[in-house]
Amino acid sequence: MAGGTWIMRASLRGERRKAVHVVLDGIDELHEFQADTLTRIGAMTTHARIAQLTEPALAALARAAATSAFPAVRNVATLGGNLRATPFPEADLVPALLASEARVELAGRRGALTTGIEEFLAAPRPAEELVVSAVIPAPARRISGYQRLTVRGGGEYPVASVALSADVRDDGLVEAARVAIGSVESTARLCLEAGRTLVGRPLTADTAEAAGRVAAQECTPREDAGAPGWYRAAVLPELLRRIGASIAGGATQA
């Protein structure tokens, strides 16, 4: 158990609460936090701490942490908990980690293992495997942003969220881009074609919105009481437009 915000609500999801939990707070390695060109964030790092990141390459992750849930939750919810909470398609940090090319460091009975975030999400992980940290590249020419949409207001789970990370050349054109969506499908994922549409173009509100239209075509949105599938897809262009406008205008995403 990390912050406990997922485990303690098990009964609300109709799950049986387990008789025994192991508290991870005393493991120093899980609290490691190094922000540089290669940033390592320990699994026990809270959303509130992640929200303090200032590097442009990590702005998507910082904003995802800063806008998730309520302050009381952000003070205890952890990166590792967000990654291991399943099924939880609304997890805010996950699309930001996908767009940021994060790698996940793990420890288990077979020793240490590092895997890409996409591989980590692709299949259920062994129960005894422990998330140690996320390692995220933060090159100087990378910019990023994150937007989420809730139905009624702040603090709720998003019905759709989008993260964008782009490497920009000296001439202002995008060299590489990654677009990730959360809450739209049962698992957060990259929209590869949406990212490709930005390559060779300047990152603006209009080009980001165009990428959002492609992302909407790539996804198969889920249906639930929170929002119909068509709506989750329909809002993606506007969410990406907001990211593009904010980045192009020089406003901080965090």
C-alpha positions as CSV (number, residue, x, y, z in Angstrom):
1,M,0.0,0.0,0.0
2,A,1.3,3.4,-1.0
3,G,-1.0,6.4,-0.4
4,G,-4.0,4.2,0.1
5,T,-6.4,6.2,-2.0
6,W,-7.2,3.2,-4.3
7,I,-7.1,0.4,-1.8
8,M,-9.3,2.1,0.8
9,R,-12.1,2.6,-1.7
10,A,-12.2,-1.1,-2.8
11,S,-15.6,-1.6,-1.2
12,L,-17.1,1.2,-3.2
13,R,-16.0,-0.7,-6.4
14,G,-17.6,-3.9,-5.1
15,E,-14.3,-5.5,-4.3
16,R,-13.5,-7.4,-1.2
17,R,-10.9,-5.7,1.0
18,K,-7.8,-7.9,1.6
19,A,-7.0,-9.0,5.1
20,V,-3.4,-7.9,5.0
21,H,-1.5,-5.0,3.3
22,V,2.2,-4.2,3.2
23,V,2.9,-0.5,3.8
24,L,5.7,0.8,1.5
25,D,6.4,4.1,3.1
26,G,9.6,3.0,4.9
27,I,11.5,1.9,1.7
28,D,13.8,4.8,1.0
29,E,14.4,3.9,-2.7
30,L,10.8,4.5,-3.4
31,H,11.1,8.1,-2.4
32,E,13.9,9.0,-4.7
33,F,13.4,12.1,-6.7
34,Q,16.0,13.4,-9.2
35,A,15.0,16.1,-11.8
36,D,17.5,16.5,-14.6
37,T,17.9,15.7,-18.3
38,L,16.9,12.1,-17.1
39,T,14.4,12.5,-14.3
40,R,13.8,9.6,-11.9
41,I,10.7,9.8,-9.8
42,G,10.2,7.2,-7.0
43,A,7.0,5.3,-6.8
44,M,6.1,6.8,-3.4
45,T,6.4,10.4,-4.8
46,T,3.1,12.2,-4.3
47,H,1.1,14.0,-6.9
48,A,1.6,17.2,-5.0
49,R,5.4,16.8,-5.3
50,I,5.3,15.9,-9.0
51,A,3.2,19.0,-9.6
52,Q,6.2,21.1,-8.6
53,L,8.2,20.0,-11.7
54,T,9.2,23.0,-13.8
55,E,11.0,21.6,-16.8
56,P,9.1,22.1,-20.1
57,A,9.6,18.5,-21.1
58,L,7.9,17.5,-17.9
59,A,5.1,20.1,-18.0
60,A,2.5,17.5,-19.0
61,L,3.3,15.3,-16.0
62,A,3.3,18.3,-13.7
63,R,-0.1,19.5,-14.9
64,A,-1.6,16.0,-14.8
65,A,-0.5,15.7,-11.2
66,A,-1.7,19.3,-10.3
67,T,-5.2,18.8,-11.7
68,S,-5.9,15.3,-10.5
69,A,-8.5,14.9,-7.8
70,F,-8.5,17.3,-4.8
71,P,-5.6,18.7,-2.8
72,A,-6.1,16.3,0.1
73,V,-5.8,13.4,-2.4
74,R,-2.9,14.8,-4.2
75,N,-1.0,15.1,-0.9
76,V,-1.1,11.3,-0.5
77,A,-1.7,9.7,-3.9
78,T,1.5,8.4,-5.5
79,L,3.0,7.8,-8.9
80,G,3.3,4.0,-8.2
81,G,-0.3,3.9,-7.0
82,N,-1.5,5.6,-10.2
83,L,0.3,3.0,-12.3
84,R,-0.8,-0.1,-10.3
85,A,-4.5,0.9,-9.8
86,T,-6.5,-1.4,-12.1
87,P,-8.9,-1.2,-13.7
88,F,-8.6,2.6,-13.6
89,P,-8.6,4.2,-17.1
90,E,-9.1,7.7,-15.6
91,A,-5.6,7.7,-14.0
92,D,-4.2,11.2,-14.8
93,L,-0.5,10.5,-14.6
94,V,-0.6,7.5,-17.1
95,P,-1.2,9.4,-20.4
96,A,1.4,12.0,-19.3
97,L,3.9,9.3,-18.7
98,L,3.1,7.7,-22.1
99,A,3.6,11.0,-23.9
100,S,6.9,11.5,-22.0
101,E,8.5,8.2,-23.1
102,A,8.7,7.1,-19.5
103,R,10.3,3.8,-18.5
104,V,9.2,1.9,-15.4
105,E,11.7,0.4,-13.0
106,L,10.4,-2.7,-11.3
107,A,11.7,-5.1,-8.6
108,G,10.5,-8.7,-8.0
109,R,11.5,-12.2,-7.1
110,R,13.6,-12.3,-10.3
111,G,15.4,-9.1,-9.5
112,A,15.3,-5.7,-11.1
113,L,13.7,-5.0,-14.4
114,T,13.1,-1.8,-16.5
115,T,10.4,-1.7,-19.1
116,G,8.8,0.9,-21.3
117,I,5.5,2.3,-20.1
118,E,3.6,0.9,-23.1
119,E,4.9,-2.6,-22.3
120,F,4.1,-2.1,-18.6
121,L,0.4,-1.3,-19.5
122,A,0.0,-4.0,-22.1
123,A,-0.6,-6.9,-19.8
124,P,-1.3,-7.6,-16.1
125,R,1.8,-7.5,-14.0
126,P,2.8,-10.2,-11.4
127,A,1.2,-9.5,-8.0
128,E,4.6,-9.6,-6.2
129,E,6.2,-7.1,-8.6
130,L,6.9,-3.7,-7.1
131,V,7.0,-0.4,-9.0
132,V,10.3,1.3,-7.9
133,S,10.3,4.4,-10.0
134,A,9.6,6.0,-13.4
135,V,12.5,7.3,-15.5
136,I,11.7,10.1,-17.9
137,P,13.9,11.8,-20.4
138,A,13.8,15.6,-20.3
139,P,15.8,16.9,-23.3
140,A,16.2,20.7,-23.6
141,R,14.1,21.0,-26.8
142,R,11.1,19.0,-25.6
143,I,7.9,20.7,-24.7
144,S,4.7,19.2,-23.4
145,G,1.3,19.8,-22.0
146,Y,-1.8,18.1,-20.6
147,Q,-5.5,18.7,-20.5
148,R,-8.4,16.9,-18.9
149,L,-12.2,17.3,-19.1
150,T,-14.7,16.5,-16.4
151,V,-18.5,16.6,-16.6
152,R,-19.3,18.7,-13.5
153,G,-16.1,20.3,-12.3
154,G,-12.7,19.9,-10.6
155,G,-11.8,16.9,-8.5
156,E,-13.8,14.4,-10.6
157,Y,-12.3,11.7,-12.7
158,P,-11.8,12.9,-16.3
159,V,-14.1,11.7,-19.1
160,A,-11.2,12.3,-21.4
161,S,-7.6,13.5,-21.0
162,V,-4.8,14.2,-23.4
163,A,-1.0,14.6,-23.1
164,L,1.3,15.9,-25.8
165,S,5.1,15.9,-25.9
166,A,7.0,17.3,-28.8
167,D,10.7,17.7,-29.7
168,V,11.1,21.0,-31.5
169,R,14.0,22.0,-33.9
170,D,15.8,25.4,-34.0
171,D,13.5,26.4,-36.8
172,G,10.4,25.9,-34.7
173,L,9.2,22.8,-36.5
174,V,8.3,19.6,-34.7
175,E,10.9,16.9,-35.1
176,A,9.0,14.2,-33.2
177,A,5.7,14.1,-31.2
178,R,3.7,11.8,-29.0
179,V,0.0,12.1,-28.3
180,A,-1.5,10.0,-25.5
181,I,-5.1,9.7,-24.4
182,G,-6.6,8.6,-21.1
183,S,-10.1,7.7,-19.9
184,V,-11.3,7.4,-23.5
185,E,-10.6,3.7,-23.8
186,S,-10.2,1.1,-21.0
187,T,-6.5,1.7,-20.9
188,A,-4.5,4.9,-21.7
189,R,-2.6,4.6,-24.9
190,L,-0.6,6.5,-27.5
191,C,-2.2,7.7,-30.7
192,L,0.6,7.2,-33.1
193,E,-0.9,8.8,-36.2
194,A,-1.9,11.9,-34.3
195,G,1.7,12.4,-33.2
196,R,2.9,11.9,-36.8
197,T,0.7,14.6,-38.1
198,L,2.6,17.2,-36.1
199,V,6.0,16.3,-37.5
200,G,7.5,18.9,-39.8
201,R,4.9,21.5,-38.7
202,P,5.0,24.3,-36.0
203,L,3.1,23.4,-32.8
204,T,0.2,25.8,-32.7
205,A,-3.4,25.6,-31.6
206,D,-4.5,24.7,-35.1
207,T,-2.0,22.0,-35.7
208,A,-2.7,20.5,-32.3
209,E,-6.4,20.5,-33.0
210,A,-5.8,18.7,-36.3
211,A,-3.8,16.1,-34.4
212,G,-6.8,15.8,-32.0
213,R,-9.1,15.0,-35.0
214,V,-6.8,12.2,-36.0
215,A,-6.6,10.9,-32.4
216,A,-10.4,10.8,-32.3
217,Q,-10.4,8.6,-35.4
218,E,-7.8,6.3,-34.0
219,C,-9.6,5.5,-30.8
220,T,-12.5,3.2,-29.9
221,P,-14.1,5.1,-27.0
222,R,-15.7,3.2,-24.1
223,E,-19.3,3.7,-22.9
224,D,-20.2,4.2,-19.3
225,A,-22.3,6.3,-17.0
226,G,-19.7,9.1,-17.0
227,A,-20.0,9.9,-20.7
228,P,-21.0,8.3,-24.0
229,G,-18.2,7.1,-26.3
230,W,-18.9,9.5,-29.1
231,Y,-18.5,12.4,-26.6
232,R,-15.1,11.2,-25.3
233,A,-13.8,11.1,-28.9
234,A,-15.5,14.4,-29.9
235,V,-13.7,16.5,-27.2
236,L,-10.2,15.4,-28.1
237,P,-9.6,18.0,-30.8
238,E,-10.5,20.8,-28.4
239,L,-8.3,19.4,-25.6
240,L,-5.3,19.2,-27.9
241,R,-6.1,22.7,-29.2
242,R,-5.9,24.0,-25.6
243,I,-2.5,22.4,-25.2
244,G,-1.2,23.8,-28.5
245,A,-2.5,27.3,-27.6
246,S,-0.9,27.2,-24.2
247,I,2.5,26.1,-25.5
248,A,2.5,28.4,-28.5
249,G,1.5,31.3,-26.2
250,G,4.4,30.6,-23.8
251,A,2.0,29.9,-20.9
252,T,3.1,27.2,-18.4
253,Q,1.2,24.0,-18.5
254,A,1.9,23.3,-14.8
